[in-house]
Amino acid sequence: MKKRIFSGIQPSGNLHLGNYLGAIKNWVKLQDEYDSIFCVVDLHAITVPQDPEALRQKTIEVAKVYLASGIDPKKCSLFIQSHVSEHAELAWILNTITRNSDLVRMTQFKSKAIVDFEQFEEFLKNNAQKEIDLMDNPKSSNLLKNTELQEIYEFYKISMRNFNKTGVGLFDYPVLMAADILLYDTNLVPVGEDQLQHIEIARVLAKRFNKRFGDIFIVPEAHVQKEGMRIMGLDDPTKKMSKSAASEYNYIALTDDEEAVRRKIKKAVTDSGSEIVYSEDKPALMNLIHIYSLLSSDMPTKDIEKKYQGKGYAEFKNDLAELTVNFLKPLQEKISMLKDDDVLEILREGAEKVRPLAKKKLDKVKEKIGFII
């Protein structure tokens, strides 16, 4: 029997080139090798506020991108997460064996829930005893006379205020993701390196449940494809390209027209110098070369360097823009040809296909923990 994979994308923001090159392109290949389950994870999307009508439209839009990119419902199962209620039920059960300590250490949550968490941690590390003294007596006038302690205290207040406003769903996000994975006896989860911590939580919970109630869950493993899994922002090569980025110049949306693509690539940051070199000391250029390679049938980076030897950034960017436009046009045409009703029918059929698997697994879990089936 083929090993099983599970993965999904949230229907929020604008799907971009990083989503395609880092995930969907890989899934198209994997669906021929594995028993594949792909999902539009709308339950994950509502961990932050969403406009209901926009969420409905984005859900269909993500499914259209899957289909236009080559995800074949005859080869895999494709559905909407909320159409299979077992995801939410299993997440609640897994919550009862999840510890707060499992979740508070999650880097993605900390980065979203606490203002500049890295800076906050650095404050605490460098001023540990002072911070303890301050927390014991934060209103102490002699402590607050100290400028350094005042700065720590103010930073602490801002960070905790942001933390306290953050929804429980965002905190609990990794448990729902674990439920998604464990529900289907998933062997491998295609993820980028930034998601490895979430896969580790799924592994921890599977082992913890199995130890307490007997072997029910397969302990999944991450399937990390180094190339393409981490496309960085055009405006900041130190951060991943993100559909929630504040600036549109961070990403190239899969819906961008030709003018927008050329404008964004022209404005993309580059490193000092003028040579086209794939080198870690030139992270911005390295990212652009990486995108060029993936869009040109995985042309080796050394060949790209040779092609642009003696040429400058402007010519390279013009060619990259042309390559990107030529990739997006046929994809956009395929997306436009897909009708909403047809896509919804595919998604509903996909849910019917996986629901028996989900119910069978959840019934076993319920029986093990003492529920009456």
LUMTI-552760 format. One line per field, with one value per residue (C-alpha): x, y, z. Coordinates in steps of 0.02 Angstrom, whole numbers. Layout:
N
px = X; ...
py = Y; ...
pz = Z; ...
This chain:
373
px = 0; 56; 105; -17; 16; -94; -74; -177; -177; -283; -411; -353; -254; -190; -111; 60; 208; 283; 126; 140; 329; 342; 193; 70; 201; 271; 98; 66; 218; 179; 0; 72; 182; 71; -107; -137; -262; -265; -375; -432; -409; -547; -554; -375; -417; -541; -408; -392; -542; -611; -747; -877; -912; -728; -691; -819; -746; -566; -608; -668; -521; -392; -476; -471; -284; -260; -355; -277; -104; -130; -203; -311; -464; -453; -280; -310; -443; -481; -604; -644; -589; -752; -851; -780; -829; -714; -569; -643; -699; -528; -446; -552; -504; -320; -337; -364; -191; -104; -8; 4; 192; 175; 93; 176; 341; 273; 376; 239; 114; 240; 286; 103; 42; 185; 257; 433; 451; 636; 672; 563; 659; 823; 764; 719; 882; 991; 891; 825; 846; 794; 638; 596; 615; 506; 369; 369; 339; 302; 240; 392; 443; 628; 626; 534; 663; 781; 764; 814; 684; 552; 588; 572; 410; 332; 384; 313; 146; 132; 178; 57; -83; -60; -52; -213; -305; -252; -387; -377; -396; -226; -149; -231; -190; -57; -181; -305; -162; -115; -295; -294; -140; -179; -360; -305; -158; -44; 133; 212; 168; 242; 296; 423; 554; 451; 315; 426; 380; 196; 236; 333; 178; 78; 211; 212; 22; 16; 146; 63; -108; -38; 55; -100; -237; -148; -82; -212; -113; 26; 168; 190; 351; 387; 422; 534; 586; 730; 714; 563; 496; 549; 523; 569; 488; 535; 547; 639; 742; 754; 567; 460; 347; 179; 0; -31; 115; 75; 154; 100; 283; 320; 241; 183; 2; -55; -189; -68; -76; 76; 101; 96; 221; 345; 325; 352; 505; 580; 561; 624; 771; 944; 1113; 1266; 1369; 1306; 1358; 1224; 1291; 1198; 1279; 1221; 1303; 1183; 1015; 903; 984; 991; 802; 771; 886; 796; 628; 704; 768; 600; 504; 623; 603; 726; 872; 1029; 1084; 1259; 1183; 1089; 1252; 1336; 1189; 1203; 1391; 1440; 1260; 1177; 1030; 914; 928; 910; 754; 677; 700; 633; 479; 453; 472; 347; 219; 234; 203; 55; -43; -91; -123; -240; -329; -359; -424; -545; -617; -666; -846; -887; -1024; -911; -773; -894; -955; -776; -747; -907; -861; -690; -769; -879; -725; -626; -769; -774; -588; -611; -762; -677; -526; -628; -740; -585; -522; -690; -698; -523; -558; -722; -856; -1011; -1014
py = 0; 177; 287; 428; 615; 758; 945; 1102; 1291; 1422; 1518; 1688; 1826; 1811; 1647; 1690; 1621; 1556; 1451; 1374; 1345; 1299; 1182; 1154; 1117; 983; 910; 885; 771; 682; 635; 506; 429; 433; 410; 597; 700; 888; 1009; 1190; 1222; 1347; 1301; 1361; 1521; 1579; 1577; 1759; 1869; 1840; 1923; 1784; 1820; 1841; 1676; 1585; 1657; 1625; 1444; 1416; 1517; 1407; 1250; 1323; 1355; 1174; 1109; 1229; 1184; 999; 928; 787; 733; 564; 537; 614; 671; 858; 936; 1078; 1049; 1106; 983; 841; 878; 743; 866; 979; 833; 753; 920; 940; 765; 800; 962; 856; 778; 937; 1037; 1225; 1203; 1116; 1269; 1419; 1372; 1376; 1504; 1553; 1588; 1690; 1793; 1835; 1854; 1952; 2112; 2076; 1919; 1897; 2068; 2027; 1864; 1958; 2083; 1945; 1851; 2003; 2071; 1913; 1963; 2142; 2082; 1964; 2106; 2217; 2086; 2063; 2248; 2333; 2494; 2520; 2702; 2670; 2529; 2636; 2774; 2657; 2696; 2521; 2439; 2562; 2511; 2326; 2356; 2456; 2325; 2189; 2281; 2303; 2122; 2052; 2166; 2097; 1919; 1943; 2005; 1853; 1721; 1547; 1475; 1544; 1472; 1303; 1303; 1164; 1045; 1065; 1037; 879; 820; 849; 740; 602; 580; 497; 389; 508; 444; 599; 784; 896; 1055; 1194; 1207; 1340; 1210; 1075; 1128; 1094; 921; 886; 930; 804; 672; 711; 699; 537; 457; 525; 459; 290; 271; 308; 221; 97; 109; 208; 339; 323; 440; 552; 618; 781; 774; 925; 970; 1089; 1169; 1281; 1257; 1429; 1570; 1733; 1903; 2015; 2162; 2068; 1911; 1870; 1833; 1707; 1770; 1791; 1818; 1915; 2035; 2219; 2269; 2201; 2212; 2064; 1937; 1902; 1849; 1711; 1833; 1976; 2047; 2074; 2255; 2211; 2069; 2179; 2320; 2207; 2118; 2283; 2348; 2186; 2220; 2165; 2154; 2262; 2234; 2194; 2013; 1879; 1758; 1625; 1650; 1652; 1821; 1889; 1828; 1942; 1892; 1711; 1713; 1788; 1659; 1524; 1582; 1591; 1413; 1342; 1433; 1375; 1187; 1182; 1255; 1232; 1392; 1372; 1378; 1538; 1616; 1571; 1638; 1808; 1820; 1998; 2057; 2163; 2158; 2253; 2124; 1979; 2057; 2091; 1909; 1848; 1956; 1884; 1708; 1742; 1819; 1671; 1553; 1647; 1678; 1496; 1463; 1613; 1556; 1383; 1461; 1574; 1424; 1334; 1364; 1384; 1252; 1123; 1156; 1142; 975; 910; 970; 887; 724; 735; 755; 603; 505; 541; 547; 357; 359; 503; 424; 255; 334; 448; 303; 205; 356; 381; 197; 202; 354; 282; 365; 264; 244
pz = 0; -36; 110; 145; 144; 206; 179; 159; 135; 224; 121; 181; 96; -82; -135; -204; -297; -135; -101; -273; -280; -96; -84; -226; -359; -245; -208; -395; -401; -238; -287; -407; -273; -119; -61; -54; 45; 13; 104; 107; 294; 330; 516; 530; 438; 571; 708; 655; 607; 432; 330; 304; 121; 81; 170; 63; -96; -45; -4; -183; -250; -161; -228; -404; -387; -331; -482; -608; -544; -579; -419; -488; -386; -474; -399; -227; -105; -108; 13; 132; 311; 393; 285; 390; 571; 638; 623; 756; 866; 868; 901; 1059; 1119; 1085; 1184; 1340; 1325; 1267; 1396; 1400; 1397; 1228; 1152; 1235; 1158; 980; 885; 762; 901; 1000; 848; 816; 994; 1072; 1003; 937; 1041; 1001; 1074; 1225; 1257; 1241; 1370; 1492; 1464; 1491; 1637; 1720; 1902; 1873; 1783; 1927; 2052; 1944; 1927; 2116; 2140; 1973; 2053; 2161; 2136; 2163; 2034; 1908; 1926; 1836; 1650; 1598; 1710; 1653; 1473; 1517; 1611; 1470; 1344; 1456; 1469; 1280; 1248; 1375; 1315; 1140; 1209; 1307; 1152; 1051; 1023; 1098; 923; 871; 1030; 994; 807; 822; 904; 761; 639; 735; 722; 534; 517; 642; 585; 422; 479; 388; 362; 288; 296; 159; 250; 247; 382; 472; 504; 579; 756; 717; 652; 810; 914; 810; 844; 1031; 1043; 944; 1058; 1216; 1165; 1113; 1277; 1380; 1278; 1164; 986; 889; 794; 667; 718; 565; 491; 403; 217; 186; 11; 30; -141; -158; 17; 77; -47; 38; 26; -119; 1; 140; 102; 288; 301; 209; 69; 155; 97; 258; 228; 252; 87; -83; -133; -20; -138; -315; -305; -422; -481; -519; -695; -805; -752; -567; -588; -681; -554; -404; -475; -528; -350; -269; -155; -211; -128; -152; -308; -482; -519; -533; -403; -303; -133; 48; 73; -58; 15; -89; -254; -197; -174; -346; -427; -331; -402; -577; -560; -503; -640; -777; -753; -608; -706; -599; -513; -587; -761; -716; -654; -820; -921; -836; -824; -864; -855; -721; -605; -724; -863; -742; -664; -834; -883; -715; -739; -912; -845; -706; -824; -942; -796; -725; -886; -922; -737; -728; -887; -812; -650; -746; -839; -679; -624; -439; -441; -524; -398; -251; -318; -325; -146; -83; -169; -88; 84; 54; 4; 163; 289; 315; 356; 477; 562; 581; 664; 777; 833; 885; 982; 1068; 1116; 1190; 1298; 1365; 1260; 1214; 1025
